[in-house]
Amino acid sequence: MKIAHYLAARVLCLPKEVDEVSASLKSLLGCGKEKEAVITTTEPPEGATSTLVQSSLKKESDTNRLMKFIVANLSNEGKNQIYTEAESRVDKHLDFFLRFDKDEWMQNKKLKLTTKGNCFHLTFSMAAYPKSKGKAVALIKEIFKTTH
C-alpha cells in the first residue's frame, strides 16, 4: 500500500556542521543505516548563519520503509501524540509534517518529536484516496494507532 507520494526532509545547521548533519540526515532517511541519498545544501544569504541541508525520497518503497521505521522507533507516547494531533499535522495539500529533535537523533539515534526549530523537519505528501484531508488524517491515525 502506498503511504506517501514523496518525502521532503530539511534541517538547518551551522556551516561547520554540514558534513555531520548531512551524514545524520542520510542515516535517518536510510532508516538507521548509511544509505545513498542525494543531499543538497543551500548556503546562507549574506548576514545569515544557517545552512539548509535537504533531501527527498520519491520511491514508494523508500517512503514506506521510512514511515515503518518511524513507527517502529517512536515511543508509544510519540505515536499517541501524532494520533491525537493528526488533524493539525496535515495541511490542505495533504502534506503531513513531523519534526524530530536534531541533537537526539545525531547523538543517540533516537526519534523524539519536538516543536522546536533545531530539528529534522520531514514532510510526507500523503497518498490518500479519494484526495481529502479527512482520508489523509484517517490514514495517519491508522499508521500511528497504539491502543486507540
Secondary structure, DSSP 8 states (H G I E B T S, - for coil): ---EEEEEEEEEE-GGGHHHHHHHHHHHHTTTS------EEE---TT---EEEEEEE-SHHHHHHHHHHHHHHS-HHHHHHHHHHGGGGB-TT-EEEEEEEHHHHHHH----B--SSSEEEEEEEE--SS--HHHHHHHHHHHH-S--
